[in-house]
Amino acid sequence: MKTMYGNAQIDTKDKAKSLTEGEDPVKLAEFEARITAGDKIEPKDWMPKAYRKQLIRMIEQHAHSEIIGALPEGTWITRAPGFRRKLALMAKVQDEVGHAQLLYSAAETLGKTREDMINDLINGKSKYSNVFNYPAMTWADTAIIAWLIDAGAIINQVTNSKGSYGPYCRALERICSEESFHLKYGHDNVVFLATGTPQQREMVQDALNRWWQPIMHFHGPPDKVSDHTEILMRWKVKMASNDDMRHRFLEEYVPKIWDLGLTIPDHKLKKNEKTGVWEYTEPDWEEFKRVINGDGPCNKERLQVRRWAEEKGAWVRRALLKAESKYTVPLA
């Protein structure tokens, strides 16, 4: 089983014990003591093989999510309603691509080249966040993405910026500062539509209805299906569980949605006043699995765009690299 963690995917095929098998017990104890003490692990430090593997998987798939995530919004740049909105959306899309570059660099410090990561993406071996395999059918879709998808991402990224791997944490700090502007842009756009004409309000409500299940999928399946959550959180690869981050999202954003007079397409959604826990209809996790495994509305389209970009940009990379150039791992 694999669980999506916001913009990243955690491999949970093996039992948790297998993550430490074959490691030097003394080095492992020293490693875990450093993490418990709040130290940052740097690229040249000793680390368990499973720690390196899971970080590579998580960071590269976060990078893929940023660069693929620019596509549904990017298609609306030429159709944005007004010059101010066009400029704002162009800046946001540019930021997302820049975030991918930061993350690819962070993942490269762990030993996997950017070329290998991109090849794994366009060949379908490496995954990215499920939400970006759905179409942005109207301008209101871009507003919902910029507000609520980015809200879920910020909860994820702010949490993980306190993690144990130094290069990833530093990349996330930069990313989060920019994502906060994206969130404000998206909220302003949703408020404008929700308080506008009846047609604008209907459009944003329709977008919210269609995006609600992907939003509920965003932080990944329930914690009970993950064998590795405990050790990954102990190593501070994951800083919060899927269910915990989903609850944080509901706690912060459901009241804001209701304040705008918008409805959420889940008649069971409510906060249990006794426990303080949000109750909701469990989303369709079979659909989640289908989309992650390539059977979503836009999977083929998204990967085809990236494949085309790699093929058309190959001559630029060849022109920039000398024949005798050697691969250089980015600095931490």
VOVO-53329 format. One line per 3 residues: for each residue x, y, z of N, C-alpha, C. Coordinates in nm, 3 decimals, m for minus. Example, Ala and Ser with C-alpha at 12.3 -4.5 7.8 and 13.67 -1.06 7.14 Angstrom:
REM VOVO-53329
1.319:m0.569:0.780:1.230:m0.450:0.780:1.320:m0.330:0.780  1.285:m0.225:0.708:1.367:m0.106:0.714:1.290:0.003:0.787
END
This chain:
REM VOVO-53329
0.084:m0.119:0.000:0.000:0.000:0.000:0.087:0.124:0.000  0.042:0.229:m0.071:0.110:0.357:m0.068:0.012:0.463:m0.022  0.061:0.559:0.057:m0.026:0.666:0.101:0.026:0.798:0.050
m0.067:0.880:m0.005:m0.029:1.012:m0.049:m0.026:1.104:0.071  0.077:1.183:0.079:0.094:1.275:0.190:0.102:1.413:0.129  m0.015:1.477:0.111:m0.016:1.606:0.048:0.039:1.595:m0.093
0.158:1.660:m0.119:0.219:1.657:m0.250:0.321:1.547:m0.263  0.318:1.448:m0.172:0.421:1.347:m0.175:0.363:1.211:m0.146  0.437:1.109:m0.181:0.389:0.972:m0.166:0.486:0.894:m0.079
0.433:0.822:0.018:0.515:0.742:0.109:0.495:0.595:0.077  0.601:0.524:0.056:0.593:0.382:0.024:0.571:0.303:0.152  0.464:0.221:0.153:0.434:0.143:0.272:0.415:m0.005:0.238
0.492:m0.056:0.144:0.477:m0.196:0.103:0.528:m0.292:0.210  0.637:m0.258:0.273:0.699:m0.349:0.368:0.651:m0.320:0.508  0.678:m0.411:0.597:0.647:m0.388:0.737:0.745:m0.289:0.796
0.700:m0.217:0.899:0.782:m0.110:0.955:0.918:m0.160:1.002  0.924:m0.281:1.055:1.051:m0.333:1.106:1.157:m0.340:0.997  1.115:m0.368:0.875:1.211:m0.385:0.766:1.286:m0.257:0.735
1.238:m0.144:0.780:1.303:m0.017:0.750:1.439:m0.004:0.818  1.461:m0.079:0.923:1.590:m0.068:0.995:1.673:m0.196:0.985  1.627:m0.295:0.913:1.702:m0.420:0.901:1.835:m0.397:0.831
1.942:m0.456:0.885:2.073:m0.447:0.823:2.151:m0.322:0.857  2.093:m0.231:0.935:2.164:m0.108:0.970:2.254:m0.131:1.092  2.363:m0.057:1.097:2.454:m0.060:1.211:2.378:m0.007:1.333
2.358:m0.088:1.437:2.276:m0.045:1.551:2.333:0.076:1.624  2.466:0.088:1.628:2.527:0.203:1.696:2.501:0.331:1.617  2.524:0.326:1.488:2.501:0.444:1.404:2.353:0.481:1.402
2.268:0.379:1.400:2.124:0.404:1.400:2.082:0.473:1.528  2.136:0.427:1.641:2.103:0.489:1.770:2.151:0.634:1.775  2.270:0.660:1.722:2.323:0.796:1.720:2.238:0.885:1.628
2.197:0.831:1.516:2.112:0.903:1.421:1.979:0.942:1.486  1.916:0.845:1.553:1.787:0.872:1.614:1.801:0.968:1.733  1.914:0.962:1.803:1.938:1.055:1.914:1.949:1.197:1.861
2.014:1.215:1.746:2.026:1.348:1.686:1.889:1.403:1.648  1.807:1.318:1.591:1.674:1.362:1.550:1.591:1.397:1.672  1.598:1.316:1.776:1.525:1.344:1.900:1.568:1.477:1.958
1.697:1.508:1.945:1.750:1.634:1.999:1.715:1.754:1.912  1.656:1.731:1.795:1.616:1.840:1.708:1.720:1.882:1.607  1.827:1.802:1.591:1.930:1.834:1.492:1.876:1.815:1.350
1.936:1.887:1.256:1.905:1.867:1.115:2.006:1.769:1.055  1.957:1.678:0.975:2.043:1.584:0.903:2.083:1.650:0.771  2.213:1.651:0.741:2.263:1.713:0.619:2.309:1.604:0.521
2.326:1.640:0.393:2.352:1.539:0.290:2.468:1.446:0.317  2.577:1.494:0.377:2.694:1.410:0.398:2.689:1.333:0.530  2.585:1.353:0.608:2.570:1.280:0.734:2.528:1.136:0.707
2.562:1.047:0.802:2.514:0.909:0.791:2.363:0.908:0.813  2.294:0.825:0.736:2.150:0.809:0.752:2.110:0.669:0.710  2.004:0.613:0.770:1.957:0.480:0.729:1.916:0.480:0.581
1.933:0.368:0.517:1.896:0.356:0.375:1.749:0.388:0.354  1.664:0.342:0.446:1.521:0.366:0.431:1.486:0.514:0.446  1.559:0.583:0.533:1.539:0.727:0.550:1.571:0.799:0.420
1.685:0.765:0.359:1.723:0.826:0.231:1.619:0.793:0.123  1.579:0.667:0.115:1.484:0.623:0.012:1.351:0.696:0.024  1.298:0.703:0.146:1.168:0.766:0.164:1.175:0.916:0.140
1.286:0.979:0.177:1.301:1.122:0.151:1.309:1.150:0.002  1.386:1.070:m0.071:1.395:1.089:m0.216:1.256:1.079:m0.277  1.186:0.974:m0.239:1.051:0.952:m0.293:0.960:1.070:m0.261
0.963:1.116:m0.137:0.873:1.221:m0.093:0.907:1.355:m0.157  1.036:1.391:m0.159:1.074:1.522:m0.211:1.058:1.529:m0.362  1.098:1.422:m0.433:1.085:1.428:m0.579:0.939:1.431:m0.620
0.854:1.361:m0.547:0.713:1.361:m0.584:0.645:1.492:m0.544  0.697:1.558:m0.442:0.653:1.694:m0.412:0.693:1.786:m0.528  0.816:1.770:m0.578:0.862:1.851:m0.692:0.774:1.827:m0.814
0.745:1.699:m0.843:0.657:1.668:m0.957:0.521:1.735:m0.940  0.470:1.735:m0.817:0.338:1.793:m0.792:0.338:1.943:m0.819  0.448:2.009:m0.786:0.456:2.153:m0.811:0.456:2.182:m0.961
0.535:2.106:m1.037:0.546:2.137:m1.180:0.423:2.091:m1.258  0.365:1.977:m1.220:0.240:1.934:m1.283:0.125:2.023:m1.236  0.131:2.068:m1.111:0.026:2.153:m1.057:0.013:2.286:m1.127
0.118:2.329:m1.197:0.109:2.455:m1.272:0.023:2.440:m1.397  m0.003:2.317:m1.442:m0.070:2.297:m1.570:m0.219:2.333:m1.569  m0.300:2.285:m1.474:m0.442:2.320:m1.480:m0.467:2.470:m1.470
m0.387:2.540:m1.389:m0.404:2.685:m1.378:m0.343:2.755:m1.499  m0.230:2.703:m1.549:m0.163:2.766:m1.661:m0.249:2.777:m1.785  m0.341:2.683:m1.804:m0.427:2.687:m1.922:m0.522:2.806:m1.920
m0.537:2.871:m1.803:m0.630:2.983:m1.791:m0.561:3.119:m1.800  m0.430:3.122:m1.817:m0.361:3.251:m1.825:m0.414:3.334:m1.941  m0.429:3.275:m2.057:m0.476:3.350:m2.174:m0.624:3.384:m2.166
m0.697:3.319:m2.074:m0.843:3.342:m2.064:m0.883:3.410:m1.935  m0.785:3.460:m1.860:m0.815:3.525:m1.732:m0.903:3.648:m1.754  m0.998:3.672:m1.662:m1.091:3.785:m1.678:m1.029:3.918:m1.634
m0.949:3.976:m1.719:m0.889:4.105:m1.687:m0.739:4.096:m1.672  m0.674:4.211:m1.695:m0.528:4.214:m1.696:m0.470:4.187:m1.557  m0.534:4.238:m1.452:m0.483:4.219:m1.316:m0.484:4.072:m1.278
m0.591:4.003:m1.310:m0.599:3.860:m1.280:m0.496:3.782:m1.363  m0.477:3.824:m1.487:m0.381:3.756:m1.574:m0.240:3.768:m1.515  m0.201:3.886:m1.472:m0.069:3.906:m1.414:m0.051:3.822:m1.288
m0.154:3.821:m1.203:m0.145:3.746:m1.078:m0.131:3.597:m1.104  m0.209:3.545:m1.200:m0.203:3.402:m1.230:m0.069:3.366:m1.294  m0.017:3.452:m1.381:0.114:3.425:m1.440:0.221:3.416:m1.332
0.215:3.508:m1.235:0.314:3.508:m1.126:0.301:3.381:m1.043  0.179:3.338:m1.018:0.157:3.217:m0.938:0.212:3.094:m1.009  0.182:3.079:m1.137:0.230:2.964:m1.213:0.383:2.964:m1.218
0.440:3.081:m1.236:0.586:3.091:m1.237:0.644:3.048:m1.103  0.580:3.088:m0.994:0.626:3.046:m0.860:0.623:2.895:m0.846  0.516:2.831:m0.893:0.503:2.686:m0.877:0.617:2.612:m0.948
0.652:2.659:m1.068:0.762:2.597:m1.141:0.893:2.620:m1.065  0.909:2.740:m1.009:1.028:2.767:m0.929:1.037:2.679:m0.806  0.922:2.649:m0.745:0.921:2.559:m0.629:0.971:2.421:m0.669
0.930:2.376:m0.787:0.976:2.246:m0.834:1.128:2.243:m0.845  1.187:2.351:m0.894:1.333:2.356:m0.909:1.402:2.347:m0.772  1.349:2.418:m0.672:1.405:2.410:m0.537:1.399:2.267:m0.484
1.288:2.201:m0.509:1.267:2.067:m0.455:1.351:1.963:m0.528  1.363:1.976:m0.660:1.451:1.884:m0.732:1.594:1.897:m0.681  1.636:2.019:m0.654:1.772:2.039:m0.601:1.787:1.974:m0.465
1.684:1.986:m0.379:1.689:1.924:m0.246:1.697:1.772:m0.259  1.621:1.715:m0.351:1.622:1.570:m0.370:1.756:1.523:m0.427  1.817:1.604:m0.512:1.946:1.567:m0.571:2.054:1.550:m0.465
2.042:1.623:m0.353:2.144:1.610:m0.249:2.145:1.471:m0.188  2.040:1.393:m0.213:2.031:1.258:m0.160:2.082:1.153:m0.258  2.125:1.198:m0.378:2.193:1.106:m0.469:2.120:1.068:m0.595
1.998:1.119:m0.616:1.927:1.088:m0.740:1.931:1.210:m0.831  1.971:1.191:m0.957:1.983:1.305:m1.047:1.847:1.357:m1.090  1.846:1.485:m1.126:1.723:1.546:m1.175:1.673:1.476:m1.301
1.765:1.437:m1.388:1.727:1.368:m1.511:1.654:1.237:m1.480  1.704:1.163:m1.381:1.638:1.038:m1.343:1.499:1.065:m1.285  1.487:1.172:m1.208:1.357:1.205:m1.151:1.256:1.241:m1.259
1.298:1.324:m1.355:1.209:1.364:m1.464:1.172:1.243:m1.549  1.270:1.157:m1.577:1.240:1.036:m1.655:1.140:0.947:m1.584  1.155:0.933:m1.452:1.060:0.851:m1.376:0.921:0.912:m1.378
0.913:1.045:m1.382:0.783:1.112:m1.390:0.716:1.084:m1.524  0.785:1.114:m1.634:0.719:1.104:m1.764:0.698:0.960:m1.808  0.770:0.866:m1.745:0.748:0.723:m1.774:0.642:0.662:m1.683
0.589:0.741:m1.590:0.483:0.693:m1.502:0.530:0.617:m1.380  0.661:0.608:m1.359:0.713:0.534:m1.244:0.696:0.613:m1.114  0.719:0.742:m1.122:0.708:0.828:m1.005:0.576:0.903:m1.009
0.512:0.920:m0.895:0.379:0.978:m0.888:0.383:1.125:m0.847  0.266:1.186:m0.846:0.249:1.323:m0.798:0.109:1.335:m0.739  0.079:1.448:m0.679:m0.046:1.462:m0.606:m0.168:1.436:m0.696
m0.262:1.359:m0.644:m0.379:1.318:m0.722:m0.463:1.435:m0.773  m0.465:1.546:m0.698:m0.557:1.655:m0.733:m0.528:1.717:m0.869  m0.405:1.702:m0.917:m0.369:1.767:m1.042:m0.404:1.684:m1.164
m0.478:1.577:m1.144:m0.527:1.497:m1.255:m0.675:1.524:m1.283  m0.724:1.637:m1.234:m0.861:1.679:m1.261:m0.859:1.807:m1.343  m0.959:1.827:m1.430:m0.957:1.944:m1.518:m1.004:2.072:m1.449
m0.948:2.184:m1.490:m0.997:2.316:m1.448:m1.094:2.363:m1.555  m1.222:2.339:m1.533:m1.322:2.358:m1.638:m1.366:2.503:m1.653  m1.361:2.581:m1.545:m1.403:2.720:m1.549:m1.301:2.806:m1.474
m1.317:2.938:m1.486:m1.228:3.028:m1.413:m1.241:3.005:m1.262  m1.360:2.969:m1.217:m1.381:2.945:m1.073:m1.297:2.827:m1.024  m1.269:2.732:m1.110:m1.183:2.620:m1.070:m1.046:2.671:m1.028
m0.991:2.768:m1.102:m0.860:2.821:m1.065:m0.865:2.890:m0.930  m0.980:2.952:m0.899:m0.995:3.017:m0.769:m0.997:2.916:m0.656  m1.072:2.808:m0.674:m1.079:2.703:m0.572:m0.943:2.636:m0.555
m0.873:2.611:m0.665:m0.739:2.551:m0.656:m0.646:2.642:m0.576  m0.643:2.770:m0.614:m0.549:2.864:m0.551:m0.580:2.884:m0.403  m0.708:2.875:m0.365:m0.742:2.894:m0.225:m0.733:2.763:m0.147
m0.812:2.663:m0.184:m0.827:2.545:m0.099:m0.721:2.438:m0.122  m0.681:2.415:m0.247:m0.571:2.320:m0.269:m0.443:2.374:m0.209  m0.418:2.504:m0.233:m0.297:2.563:m0.175:m0.306:2.571:m0.023
m0.427:2.583:0.031:m0.442:2.581:0.177:m0.399:2.446:0.233  m0.444:2.337:0.168:m0.402:2.205:0.210:m0.252:2.187:0.198  m0.195:2.242:0.090:m0.050:2.231:0.070:0.027:2.306:0.177
m0.023:2.424:0.214:0.047:2.503:0.317:0.046:2.431:0.451  m0.066:2.370:0.486:m0.072:2.294:0.611:0.034:2.184:0.609  0.044:2.115:0.498:0.142:2.009:0.480:0.285:2.063:0.488
0.311:2.170:0.414:0.447:2.219:0.399:0.498:2.291:0.523  0.412:2.368:0.588:0.454:2.434:0.713:0.487:2.328:0.817  0.406:2.223:0.822:0.432:2.114:0.916:0.566:2.048:0.888
0.591:2.015:0.761:0.714:1.944:0.725:0.838:2.031:0.725  0.819:2.162:0.726:0.936:2.251:0.732:1.007:2.239:0.867  0.943:2.173:0.963:1.003:2.149:1.095:1.064:2.008:1.102
1.077:1.943:0.986:1.127:1.807:0.982:1.277:1.796:1.005  1.332:1.678:0.974:1.470:1.649:1.013:1.573:1.667:0.902  1.530:1.673:0.774:1.630:1.682:0.667:1.650:1.827:0.627
1.771:1.879:0.650:1.799:2.020:0.635:1.764:2.079:0.499  1.813:2.023:0.386:1.783:2.084:0.255:1.634:2.093:0.225  1.558:1.993:0.263:1.413:1.995:0.239:1.347:2.103:0.325
1.387:2.111:0.451:1.328:2.212:0.540:1.355:2.353:0.489  1.477:2.378:0.443:1.510:2.511:0.395:1.434:2.545:0.267  1.417:2.445:0.179:1.338:2.468:0.058:1.193:2.500:0.095
1.139:2.427:0.193:1.000:2.449:0.233:0.978:2.586:0.294  1.074:2.636:0.368:1.059:2.769:0.427:1.042:2.874:0.318  1.121:2.864:0.213:1.109:2.957:0.100:0.975:2.937:0.029
0.938:2.813:0.005:0.815:2.782:m0.065:0.693:2.833:0.012  0.692:2.811:0.142:0.576:2.851:0.223:0.553:3.001:0.221  0.661:3.079:0.218:0.645:3.225:0.215:0.576:3.269:0.087
0.605:3.200:m0.024:0.540:3.234:m0.151:0.399:3.177:m0.158  0.379:3.056:m0.104:0.246:2.996:m0.106:0.144:3.080:m0.028  0.192:3.152:0.074:0.099:3.236:0.151:0.037:3.345:0.063
0.114:3.395:m0.035:0.059:3.492:m0.129:m0.039:3.425:m0.225  m0.010:3.303:m0.264:m0.102:3.230:m0.352:m0.237:3.211:m0.281  m0.229:3.179:m0.153:m0.351:3.158:m0.075:m0.435:3.285:m0.070
m0.370:3.399:m0.050:m0.443:3.527:m0.046:m0.504:3.558:m0.182  m0.429:3.531:m0.286:m0.481:3.552:m0.422:m0.605:3.466:m0.445  m0.598:3.338:m0.409:m0.711:3.248:m0.429:m0.831:3.288:m0.347
m0.809:3.327:m0.221:m0.919:3.369:m0.135:m0.988:3.493:m0.191  m0.909:3.590:m0.236:m0.965:3.711:m0.296:m1.051:3.677:m0.417  m1.004:3.584:m0.498:m1.076:3.544:m0.618:m1.208:3.476:m0.583
m1.205:3.387:m0.483:m1.328:3.317:m0.442:m1.428:3.417:m0.382  m1.380:3.508:m0.298:m1.469:3.609:m0.237:m1.534:3.693:m0.346  m1.455:3.734:m0.446:m1.509:3.815:m0.556:m1.622:3.742:m0.627
m1.601:3.614:m0.655:m1.704:3.536:m0.725:m1.824:3.508:m0.636  m1.798:3.473:m0.510:m1.907:3.437:m0.419:m1.997:3.555:m0.385  m1.945:3.676:m0.396:m2.023:3.797:m0.364:m2.061:3.874:m0.491
m2.042:3.810:m0.607:m2.069:3.876:m0.734:m2.209:3.850:m0.785  m2.221:3.834:m0.914:m2.351:3.811:m0.977:m2.400:3.669:m0.945  m2.529:3.644:m0.965:m2.578:3.507:m0.944:m2.502:3.404:m1.029
m2.464:3.443:m1.151:m2.391:3.351:m1.237:m2.251:3.322:m1.181  m2.185:3.425:m1.128:m2.053:3.405:m1.069:m2.062:3.317:m0.945  m2.162:3.341:m0.863:m2.179:3.261:m0.742:m2.209:3.115:m0.776
m2.292:3.094:m0.876:m2.324:2.958:m0.920:m2.199:2.888:m0.973  m2.114:2.962:m1.044:m1.994:2.905:m1.101:m1.897:2.860:m0.992  m1.878:2.943:m0.888:m1.783:2.906:m0.783:m1.839:2.794:m0.696
m1.971:2.791:m0.678:m2.030:2.681:m0.602:m2.015:2.549:m0.678  m2.035:2.554:m0.809:m2.018:2.434:m0.891:m1.875:2.383:m0.885  m1.779:2.476:m0.890:m1.639:2.436:m0.882:m1.608:2.371:m0.747
m1.660:2.429:m0.639:m1.638:2.372:m0.506:m1.699:2.232:m0.497  m1.816:2.213:m0.553:m1.880:2.081:m0.551:m1.793:1.976:m0.620  m1.736:2.012:m0.737:m1.656:1.916:m0.813:m1.521:1.890:m0.749
m1.465:1.989:m0.681:m1.331:1.975:m0.625:m1.329:1.923:m0.482  m1.445:1.912:m0.418:m1.444:1.877:m0.276:m1.382:1.739:m0.251  m1.421:1.639:m0.330:m1.363:1.506:m0.305:m1.212:1.504:m0.330
m1.161:1.559:m0.442:m1.015:1.565:m0.455:m0.947:1.639:m0.339  m1.013:1.742:m0.286:m0.958:1.813:m0.171:m0.951:1.720:m0.050  m1.054:1.641:m0.029:m1.055:1.547:0.083:m0.954:1.434:0.062
m0.922:1.405:m0.063:m0.819:1.305:m0.093:m0.679:1.360:m0.067  m0.664:1.492:m0.066:m0.534:1.556:m0.077:m0.431:1.506:0.024  m0.469:1.491:0.149:m0.371:1.453:0.251:m0.352:1.302:0.263
m0.420:1.226:0.180:m0.396:1.083:0.175:m0.495:1.001:0.255  m0.491:0.869:0.236:m0.585:0.778:0.303:m0.572:0.781:0.455  m0.669:0.724:0.526:m0.665:0.722:0.673:m0.537:0.657:0.725
m0.495:0.700:0.842:m0.369:0.652:0.901:m0.368:0.501:0.923  m0.485:0.442:0.941:m0.491:0.299:0.974:m0.438:0.210:0.862  m0.426:0.263:0.739:m0.378:0.180:0.629:m0.226:0.189:0.613
m0.160:0.273:0.692:m0.015:0.291:0.679:0.060:0.211:0.784  0.157:0.129:0.739:0.240:0.053:0.831:0.359:0.134:0.881  0.394:0.242:0.811:0.519:0.311:0.838:0.502:0.445:0.910
0.382:0.486:0.937:0.362:0.619:0.994:0.443:0.640:1.120  0.444:0.540:1.209:0.511:0.559:1.339:0.660:0.586:1.323  0.730:0.506:1.243:0.874:0.523:1.233:0.910:0.646:1.149
0.829:0.677:1.047:0.856:0.796:0.967:0.835:0.923:1.047  0.740:0.920:1.138:0.722:1.035:1.226:0.832:1.039:1.332  0.879:0.923:1.377:0.990:0.920:1.473:1.116:0.978:1.411
1.135:0.953:1.282:1.251:1.008:1.210:1.226:1.150:1.160  1.107:1.200:1.183:1.066:1.335:1.140:1.074:1.350:0.988  1.044:1.242:0.918:1.019:1.250:0.775:0.877:1.301:0.755
0.785:1.243:0.831:0.649:1.295:0.842:0.637:1.362:0.978  0.580:1.481:0.980:0.566:1.554:1.106:0.424:1.550:1.160  0.332:1.496:1.083:0.194:1.480:1.128:0.130:1.372:1.042
0.029:1.308:1.095:m0.038:1.202:1.021:m0.133:1.261:0.917  m0.174:1.178:0.821:m0.270:1.221:0.719:m0.399:1.272:0.781  m0.453:1.195:0.876:m0.579:1.233:0.939:m0.566:1.363:1.017
m0.452:1.382:1.082:m0.431:1.504:1.160:m0.429:1.626:1.068  m0.359:1.616:0.956:m0.354:1.730:0.864:m0.489:1.756:0.797  m0.563:1.651:0.767:m0.697:1.670:0.711:m0.786:1.742:0.812
m0.774:1.704:0.939:m0.853:1.769:1.044:m0.815:1.916:1.057  m0.686:1.946:1.048:m0.643:2.086:1.056:m0.703:2.168:0.942  m0.706:2.109:0.823:m0.765:2.178:0.708:m0.913:2.207:0.733
m0.987:2.105:0.775:m1.130:2.123:0.800:m1.155:2.227:0.909  m1.075:2.221:1.013:m1.091:2.314:1.126:m1.072:2.459:1.082  m0.977:2.482:0.995:m0.945:2.620:0.956:m1.029:2.672:0.841
m1.066:2.585:0.746:m1.124:2.637:0.622:m1.274:2.611:0.604  m1.330:2.510:0.667:m1.474:2.489:0.654:m1.552:2.610:0.705  m1.521:2.665:0.823:m1.594:2.785:0.867:m1.581:2.902:0.769
m1.466:2.917:0.705:m1.447:3.026:0.609:m1.532:3.005:0.485  m1.545:2.879:0.443:m1.631:2.848:0.328:m1.776:2.881:0.362  m1.820:2.838:0.478:m1.958:2.865:0.520:m1.984:3.014:0.538
m1.885:3.088:0.585:m1.901:3.232:0.603:m1.933:3.303:0.472  m1.887:3.246:0.360:m1.916:3.305:0.229:m2.053:3.263:0.176  m2.126:3.183:0.254:m2.256:3.137:0.211:m2.250:3.023:0.112
m2.132:2.965:0.095:m2.117:2.850:0.006:m2.148:2.722:0.082  m2.195:2.622:0.011:m2.226:2.494:0.075:m2.120:2.391:0.036  m2.104:2.291:0.122:m2.009:2.183:0.098:m2.088:2.056:0.070
m2.056:1.984:m0.038:m2.137:1.869:m0.080:m2.114:1.745:0.007  m2.139:1.760:0.135:m2.127:1.647:0.228:m2.224:1.673:0.342  m2.339:1.606:0.339:m2.442:1.632:0.440:m2.402:1.582:0.578
m2.297:1.499:0.586:m2.251:1.449:0.715:m2.145:1.538:0.780  m2.097:1.637:0.705:m1.987:1.719:0.755:m2.033:1.807:0.872  m1.972:1.786:0.986:m2.001:1.867:1.104:m1.890:1.847:1.206
m1.881:1.939:1.299:m1.783:1.926:1.406:m1.853:1.869:1.529  m1.798:1.761:1.581:m1.851:1.701:1.703:m1.811:1.790:1.820  m1.907:1.858:1.878:m1.876:1.956:1.982:m1.820:1.891:2.108
m1.850:1.765:2.130:m1.799:1.697:2.249:m1.652:1.659:2.234  m1.617:1.610:2.116:m1.479:1.563:2.094:m1.391:1.667:2.024  m1.456:1.764:1.958:m1.380:1.862:1.881:m1.330:1.809:1.748
m1.376:1.691:1.710:m1.330:1.626:1.586:m1.434:1.646:1.476  m1.385:1.674:1.356:m1.475:1.689:1.242:m1.517:1.551:1.191  m1.647:1.537:1.167:m1.703:1.414:1.112:m1.743:1.441:0.967
m1.720:1.345:0.879:m1.747:1.365:0.737:m1.768:1.232:0.668  m1.823:1.238:0.549:m1.837:1.118:0.467:m1.700:1.077:0.417  m1.665:0.952:0.436:m1.535:0.905:0.391:m1.529:0.914:0.238
m1.428:0.983:0.183:m1.420:0.993:0.037:m1.393:0.858:m0.028  m1.416:0.852:m0.156:m1.399:0.728:m0.232:m1.249:0.701:m0.253  m1.194:0.612:m0.168:m1.051:0.584:m0.177:m1.017:0.495:m0.295
m1.116:0.425:m0.351:m1.093:0.347:m0.472:m1.067:0.440:m0.590  m1.141:0.551:m0.595:m1.114:0.650:m0.699:m0.975:0.708:m0.682  m0.939:0.737:m0.557:m0.805:0.789:m0.527:m0.698:0.696:m0.585
m0.713:0.565:m0.560:m0.615:0.468:m0.609:m0.611:0.466:m0.762  m0.730:0.472:m0.823:m0.734:0.470:m0.970:m0.660:0.591:m1.028  m0.684:0.707:m0.969:m0.622:0.830:m1.020:m0.471:0.826:m1.000
m0.427:0.784:m0.881:m0.284:0.774:m0.853:m0.216:0.678:m0.949  m0.285:0.573:m0.987:m0.228:0.471:m1.074:m0.247:0.500:m1.222  m0.289:0.622:m1.256:m0.291:0.665:m1.395:m0.424:0.666:m1.464
m0.535:0.640:m1.391:m0.666:0.631:m1.455:m0.757:0.747:m1.415  m0.699:0.867:m1.403:m0.779:0.985:m1.373:m0.819:1.058:m1.500  m0.900:1.163:m1.486:m0.949:1.236:m1.605:m0.838:1.297:m1.689
m0.726:1.337:m1.625:m0.622:1.411:m1.699:m0.482:1.351:m1.686  m0.469:1.230:m1.632:m0.334:1.172:m1.614:m0.253:1.172:m1.744  m0.309:1.117:m1.848:m0.237:1.104:m1.974:m0.203:1.241:m2.032
m0.298:1.332:m2.023:m0.275:1.467:m2.074:m0.162:1.537:m2.000  m0.162:1.527:m1.867:m0.059:1.594:m1.787:0.081:1.541:m1.821  0.094:1.409:m1.829:0.224:1.351:m1.858:0.267:1.377:m2.001
0.171:1.384:m2.093:0.205:1.413:m2.232:0.262:1.554:m2.245  0.206:1.649:m2.171:0.259:1.786:m2.174:0.402:1.788:m2.124  0.429:1.717:m2.013:0.565:1.715:m1.959:0.661:1.643:m2.054
0.614:1.535:m2.116:0.697:1.461:m2.211:0.732:1.550:m2.331  0.633:1.623:m2.380:0.655:1.714:m2.492:0.756:1.822:m2.453  0.742:1.878:m2.332:0.835:1.982:m2.287:0.977:1.931:m2.277
0.993:1.808:m2.229:1.128:1.750:m2.218:1.189:1.728:m2.356  1.108:1.679:m2.448:1.159:1.652:m2.583:1.195:1.782:m2.655  1.109:1.883:m2.645:1.134:2.009:m2.715:1.245:2.090:m2.650
1.270:2.066:m2.521:1.375:2.140:m2.452:1.508:2.070:m2.449  1.517:1.953:m2.508:1.641:1.874:m2.501:1.757:1.948:m2.566  1.732:2.019:m2.676:1.841:2.088:m2.746:1.902:2.198:m2.661
1.820:2.261:m2.576:1.871:2.366:m2.488:1.967:2.306:m2.386  1.929:2.192:m2.328:2.015:2.127:m2.230:2.146:2.081:m2.295  2.136:2.029:m2.417:2.258:1.985:m2.487:2.349:2.103:m2.516
2.290:2.217:m2.551:2.370:2.335:m2.585:2.441:2.392:m2.463  2.380:2.378:m2.347:2.437:2.435:m2.225:2.545:2.347:m2.164  2.537:2.217:m2.187:2.631:2.124:m2.126:2.747:2.092:m2.220
2.867:2.101:m2.168:2.983:2.061:m2.246:2.996:1.908:m2.241  3.059:1.854:m2.341:3.072:1.707:m2.350:3.147:1.650:m2.231  3.242:1.727:m2.178:3.321:1.678:m2.066:3.263:1.713:m1.929
3.148:1.776:m1.929:3.086:1.816:m1.802:3.053:1.695:m1.717  3.070:1.709:m1.587:3.035:1.604:m1.494:2.917:1.649:m1.408  2.838:1.550:m1.368:2.722:1.581:m1.284:2.769:1.630:m1.147
2.710:1.741:m1.104:2.746:1.800:m0.974:2.624:1.801:m0.883  2.640:1.742:m0.767:2.530:1.742:m0.668:2.517:1.882:m0.611  2.395:1.936:m0.602:2.377:2.070:m0.545:2.430:2.078:m0.402
2.470:2.198:m0.363:2.511:2.220:m0.224:2.392:2.211:m0.132  2.412:2.177:m0.007:2.304:2.166:0.088:2.238:2.301:0.114
END
